[in-house]
């Protein structure tokens, strides 16, 4: 199947967008999209690990998936990761303002206007 569709379907099922939430049923679809290197899926999979939705909460695993999406060139995920290193999203990752600024600049250079 189409990896983007897998990820979107997984999000619908896991988070209950228009249906009853079923995290355990949605995670396999999100993971399939993430394993196919779909940035949206990689970001969603990471957020599942940060929040413990359908998987055991594991911020280190979430960070691994966000970094992979940023390394693959997703400006939006790079921006999110930069914000996280700036400390703007709580303590999901250790604060590192220098890394945060570097990533935000990289995201801006890549076209992210968020």
MDAnalysis code that builds the backbone (N, CA, C; Angstrom):
import MDAnalysis as mda
import numpy as np

u = mda.Universe.empty(342, n_residues=114, atom_resindex=np.repeat(np.arange(114), 3), trajectory=True)
u.add_TopologyAttr("name", ["N", "CA", "C"] * 114)
u.add_TopologyAttr("resid", np.arange(1, 115))
u.add_TopologyAttr("resname", ["UNK", "UNK", "UNK", "UNK", "UNK", "UNK", "UNK", "UNK", "UNK", "UNK", "UNK", "UNK", "UNK", "UNK", "UNK", "UNK", "UNK", "UNK", "UNK", "UNK", "UNK", "UNK", "UNK", "UNK", "UNK", "UNK", "UNK", "UNK", "UNK", "UNK", "UNK", "UNK", "UNK", "UNK", "UNK", "UNK", "UNK", "UNK", "UNK", "UNK", "UNK", "UNK", "UNK", "UNK", "UNK", "UNK", "UNK", "UNK", "UNK", "UNK", "UNK", "UNK", "UNK", "UNK", "UNK", "UNK", "UNK", "UNK", "UNK", "UNK", "UNK", "UNK", "UNK", "UNK", "UNK", "UNK", "UNK", "UNK", "UNK", "UNK", "UNK", "UNK", "UNK", "UNK", "UNK", "UNK", "UNK", "UNK", "UNK", "UNK", "UNK", "UNK", "UNK", "UNK", "UNK", "UNK", "UNK", "UNK", "UNK", "UNK", "UNK", "UNK", "UNK", "UNK", "UNK", "UNK", "UNK", "UNK", "UNK", "UNK", "UNK", "UNK", "UNK", "UNK", "UNK", "UNK", "UNK", "UNK", "UNK", "UNK", "UNK", "UNK", "UNK", "UNK"])
u.atoms.positions = np.array([
    [0.807, -1.189, 0.000],
    [0.000, 0.000, 0.000],
    [0.853, 1.257, 0.000],
    [0.191, 2.356, -0.121],
    [0.818, 3.672, -0.129],
    [1.206, 4.059, 1.302],
    [2.480, 4.288, 1.575],
    [2.919, 4.567, 2.947],
    [2.227, 5.780, 3.579],
    [1.974, 6.830, 2.797],
    [1.292, 7.996, 3.350],
    [-0.104, 7.630, 3.817],
    [-0.795, 6.805, 3.026],
    [-2.143, 6.380, 3.401],
    [-2.110, 5.514, 4.659],
    [-1.097, 4.665, 4.760],
    [-0.961, 3.837, 5.956],
    [-0.862, 4.711, 7.198],
    [-0.018, 5.741, 7.104],
    [0.193, 6.631, 8.241],
    [-1.077, 7.393, 8.595],
    [-1.756, 7.941, 7.591],
    [-2.987, 8.678, 7.871],
    [-4.043, 7.757, 8.475],
    [-4.201, 6.569, 7.907],
    [-5.165, 5.610, 8.441],
    [-4.806, 5.272, 9.893],
    [-3.533, 5.023, 10.153],
    [-3.100, 4.715, 11.512],
    [-3.426, 5.832, 12.485],
    [-3.247, 7.083, 12.047],
    [-3.586, 8.219, 12.898],
    [-5.071, 8.289, 13.189],
    [-5.877, 8.053, 12.159],
    [-7.332, 8.055, 12.330],
    [-7.727, 7.021, 13.379],
    [-7.210, 5.817, 13.230],
    [-7.563, 4.726, 14.141],
    [-6.998, 4.985, 15.543],
    [-5.705, 5.305, 15.632],
    [-5.046, 5.453, 16.933],
    [-5.639, 6.587, 17.761],
    [-5.907, 7.721, 17.117],
    [-6.348, 8.904, 17.854],
    [-7.852, 9.132, 17.792],
    [-8.573, 8.305, 17.024],
    [-10.016, 8.416, 16.979],
    [-10.516, 9.631, 16.225],
    [-9.880, 9.946, 15.115],
    [-10.329, 11.069, 14.297],
    [-11.551, 10.609, 13.505],
    [-12.745, 10.845, 14.056],
    [-13.983, 10.438, 13.403],
    [-14.435, 9.038, 13.772],
    [-13.775, 8.404, 14.724],
    [-14.152, 7.063, 15.178],
    [-13.681, 6.920, 16.620],
    [-14.000, 5.790, 17.221],
    [-13.503, 5.538, 18.569],
    [-11.992, 5.283, 18.502],
    [-11.215, 5.889, 19.403],
    [-9.764, 5.679, 19.373],
    [-9.392, 4.226, 19.659],
    [-8.420, 3.741, 18.919],
    [-7.874, 2.390, 19.101],
    [-6.366, 2.460, 18.883],
    [-5.638, 2.971, 19.896],
    [-4.193, 3.138, 19.731],
    [-3.470, 1.859, 19.312],
    [-3.805, 0.743, 19.928],
    [-3.120, -0.512, 19.590],
    [-3.398, -0.924, 18.142],
    [-4.577, -0.585, 17.628],
    [-4.904, -0.912, 16.248],
    [-4.279, 0.041, 15.242],
    [-4.036, 1.284, 15.655],
    [-3.472, 2.272, 14.741],
    [-1.962, 2.265, 14.645],
    [-1.307, 1.914, 15.734],
    [0.161, 1.964, 15.771],
    [0.821, 1.136, 14.673],
    [0.364, -0.079, 14.379],
    [1.039, -0.833, 13.313],
    [1.021, -0.099, 11.964],
    [-0.055, 0.619, 11.690],
    [-0.147, 1.352, 10.419],
    [0.777, 2.568, 10.424],
    [0.826, 3.261, 11.556],
    [1.738, 4.407, 11.661],
    [3.179, 3.918, 11.508],
    [3.507, 2.824, 12.178],
    [4.865, 2.266, 12.111],
    [5.239, 1.898, 10.671],
    [4.280, 1.300, 9.920],
    [4.566, 0.947, 8.525],
    [4.933, 2.183, 7.713],
    [4.202, 3.266, 7.906],
    [4.535, 4.505, 7.204],
    [5.880, 5.056, 7.645],
    [6.148, 4.990, 8.950],
    [7.426, 5.490, 9.478],
    [8.594, 4.671, 8.934],
    [8.419, 3.369, 8.878],
    [9.490, 2.513, 8.368],
    [9.747, 2.750, 6.881],
    [8.762, 3.297, 6.175],
    [8.933, 3.655, 4.760],
    [9.452, 5.088, 4.610],
    [9.822, 5.706, 5.734],
    [10.467, 7.037, 5.775],
    [9.526, 8.178, 5.370],
    [8.233, 8.045, 5.657],
    [7.277, 9.131, 5.433],
    [7.406, 10.095, 6.615],
    [7.844, 11.354, 6.376],
    [8.096, 12.275, 7.487],
    [6.910, 12.437, 8.440],
    [5.715, 12.590, 7.900],
    [4.533, 12.725, 8.755],
    [4.369, 11.505, 9.660],
    [4.578, 10.329, 9.102],
    [4.447, 9.097, 9.879],
    [5.537, 9.014, 10.939],
    [6.745, 9.397, 10.571],
    [7.853, 9.362, 11.526],
    [7.579, 10.318, 12.688],
    [7.028, 11.491, 12.378],
    [6.697, 12.455, 13.418],
    [5.575, 11.907, 14.309],
    [4.535, 11.354, 13.703],
    [3.418, 10.820, 14.473],
    [3.872, 9.650, 15.348],
    [4.719, 8.795, 14.794],
    [5.236, 7.655, 15.552],
    [6.056, 8.155, 16.741],
    [6.869, 9.168, 16.514],
    [7.654, 9.759, 17.600],
    [6.743, 10.292, 18.695],
    [5.690, 11.001, 18.301],
    [4.790, 11.586, 19.291],
    [4.077, 10.500, 20.099],
    [3.803, 9.368, 19.469],
    [3.210, 8.249, 20.202],
    [4.151, 7.792, 21.307],
    [5.440, 7.735, 21.008],
    [6.410, 7.341, 22.030],
    [6.567, 8.419, 23.104],
    [6.526, 9.672, 22.732],
    [6.630, 10.726, 23.744],
    [5.435, 10.685, 24.701],
    [4.244, 10.394, 24.179],
    [3.029, 10.422, 24.985],
    [2.605, 9.060, 25.516],
    [3.197, 7.987, 25.009],
    [2.782, 6.653, 25.421],
    [1.437, 6.250, 24.846],
    [1.158, 6.675, 23.620],
    [-0.101, 6.333, 22.950],
    [0.109, 5.069, 22.119],
    [-0.475, 3.962, 22.572],
    [-0.387, 2.706, 21.835],
    [0.933, 1.988, 21.959],
    [1.897, 2.613, 22.598],
    [3.217, 2.032, 22.850],
    [3.641, 2.439, 24.253],
    [4.630, 1.759, 24.795],
    [5.164, 2.165, 26.091],
    [5.865, 3.514, 25.925],
    [5.599, 4.432, 26.840],
    [6.228, 5.754, 26.771],
    [7.746, 5.590, 26.785],
    [8.391, 6.188, 25.772],
    [9.838, 6.048, 25.617],
    [10.360, 7.272, 24.861],
    [10.641, 8.369, 25.590],
    [11.101, 9.591, 24.920],
    [12.349, 9.389, 24.068],
    [13.247, 8.497, 24.459],
    [14.463, 8.264, 23.664],
    [14.095, 7.683, 22.297],
    [13.120, 6.785, 22.257],
    [12.671, 6.217, 20.981],
    [11.961, 7.286, 20.152],
    [11.179, 8.131, 20.819],
    [10.525, 9.228, 20.112],
    [11.536, 10.173, 19.489],
    [12.569, 10.503, 20.241],
    [13.611, 11.390, 19.726],
    [14.328, 10.751, 18.537],
    [14.548, 9.462, 18.595],
    [15.199, 8.746, 17.485],
    [14.403, 8.935, 16.194],
    [13.080, 8.795, 16.270],
    [12.244, 8.925, 15.073],
    [12.169, 10.363, 14.577],
    [12.125, 11.325, 15.506],
    [12.125, 12.731, 15.074],
    [13.436, 13.085, 14.392],
    [14.545, 12.650, 14.973],
    [15.845, 12.934, 14.363],
    [15.950, 12.303, 12.979],
    [15.417, 11.105, 12.821],
    [15.467, 10.440, 11.517],
    [14.680, 11.241, 10.481],
    [13.511, 11.748, 10.860],
    [12.704, 12.544, 9.923],
    [13.409, 13.853, 9.581],
    [14.031, 14.476, 10.580],
    [14.782, 15.708, 10.326],
    [15.987, 15.423, 9.436],
    [16.679, 14.331, 9.711],
    [17.836, 13.960, 8.901],
    [17.443, 13.653, 7.456],
    [16.208, 13.185, 7.275],
    [15.708, 12.915, 5.922],
    [15.312, 14.197, 5.196],
    [15.384, 15.333, 5.891],
    [15.168, 16.611, 5.229],
    [13.798, 17.237, 5.410],
    [13.026, 16.807, 6.381],
    [11.716, 17.416, 6.618],
    [11.878, 18.733, 7.367],
    [11.631, 19.875, 6.699],
    [11.773, 21.164, 7.392],
    [10.819, 21.308, 8.575],
    [9.600, 20.806, 8.450],
    [8.631, 20.936, 9.532],
    [9.077, 20.164, 10.770],
    [9.556, 18.940, 10.577],
    [10.033, 18.143, 11.708],
    [11.317, 18.751, 12.269],
    [12.165, 19.274, 11.409],
    [13.386, 19.937, 11.874],
    [13.032, 21.122, 12.758],
    [12.012, 21.872, 12.365],
    [11.546, 23.007, 13.165],
    [11.030, 22.527, 14.521],
    [10.196, 21.487, 14.508],
    [9.669, 20.946, 15.761],
    [10.797, 20.491, 16.675],
    [11.766, 19.809, 16.115],
    [12.899, 19.336, 16.900],
    [13.683, 20.515, 17.473],
    [13.873, 21.555, 16.673],
    [14.538, 22.759, 17.177],
    [13.782, 23.382, 18.328],
    [12.466, 23.463, 18.205],
    [11.640, 24.002, 19.291],
    [11.795, 23.169, 20.555],
    [11.854, 21.856, 20.373],
    [11.993, 20.977, 21.533],
    [13.331, 21.207, 22.232],
    [14.398, 21.348, 21.456],
    [15.704, 21.607, 22.060],
    [15.759, 22.991, 22.712],
    [14.927, 23.907, 22.259],
    [14.859, 25.219, 22.893],
    [14.110, 25.150, 24.232],
    [13.426, 24.042, 24.478],
    [12.667, 23.886, 25.712],
    [11.238, 24.377, 25.613],
    [10.764, 24.614, 24.406],
    [9.430, 25.177, 24.202],
    [8.324, 24.140, 24.305],
    [8.661, 22.881, 24.422],
    [7.670, 21.806, 24.520],
    [7.920, 20.959, 25.764],
    [8.217, 21.610, 26.852],
    [8.461, 20.887, 28.094],
    [9.826, 20.227, 28.107],
    [9.892, 19.116, 28.788],
    [11.180, 18.447, 28.980],
    [11.256, 17.116, 28.226],
    [10.648, 17.073, 27.037],
    [10.690, 15.838, 26.245],
    [12.103, 15.490, 25.806],
    [12.909, 16.499, 25.585],
    [14.328, 16.301, 25.278],
    [15.122, 17.250, 26.169],
    [16.366, 16.926, 26.456],
    [17.185, 17.846, 27.257],
    [17.380, 19.169, 26.507],
    [17.236, 20.265, 27.219],
    [17.413, 21.580, 26.598],
    [18.836, 21.718, 26.068],
    [18.930, 22.232, 24.859],
    [20.210, 22.492, 24.212],
    [19.978, 23.655, 23.243],
    [19.984, 24.890, 23.772],
    [19.647, 26.040, 22.939],
    [20.513, 26.177, 21.688],
    [21.785, 25.852, 21.765],
    [22.648, 25.969, 20.584],
    [22.155, 25.025, 19.484],
    [21.804, 23.800, 19.855],
    [21.275, 22.850, 18.881],
    [19.899, 23.300, 18.395],
    [19.112, 23.859, 19.295],
    [17.801, 24.368, 18.910],
    [17.893, 25.456, 17.854],
    [18.786, 26.407, 18.061],
    [18.969, 27.495, 17.093],
    [19.473, 26.940, 15.763],
    [20.410, 26.001, 15.816],
    [20.935, 25.404, 14.587],
    [19.809, 24.739, 13.776],
    [18.972, 23.984, 14.474],
    [17.883, 23.290, 13.788],
    [16.827, 24.262, 13.271],
    [16.508, 25.279, 14.055],
    [15.520, 26.270, 13.587],
    [16.027, 26.998, 12.351],
    [17.307, 27.323, 12.321],
    [17.888, 27.963, 11.128],
    [17.843, 27.008, 9.920],
    [18.163, 25.750, 10.153],
    [18.116, 24.750, 9.101],
    [16.689, 24.599, 8.563],
    [15.712, 24.603, 9.468],
    [14.311, 24.506, 9.072],
    [13.896, 25.732, 8.247],
    [14.303, 26.903, 8.714],
    [13.972, 28.130, 7.966],
    [14.620, 28.128, 6.592],
    [15.863, 27.704, 6.523],
    [16.544, 27.620, 5.218],
    [15.865, 26.604, 4.310],
    [15.224, 25.592, 4.910],
    [14.533, 24.571, 4.146],
    [13.118, 24.955, 3.730],
    [12.679, 26.147, 4.179],
    [11.370, 26.630, 3.765],
    [10.289, 26.557, 4.806],
    [10.607, 26.145, 6.025],
    [9.597, 26.086, 7.068],
    [9.304, 27.498, 7.565],
    [8.044, 27.884, 7.502],
    [7.669, 29.242, 7.914],
    [6.806, 29.217, 9.166],
    [6.847, 28.129, 9.916],
    [6.010, 28.019, 11.118],
    [6.596, 28.873, 12.213],
])
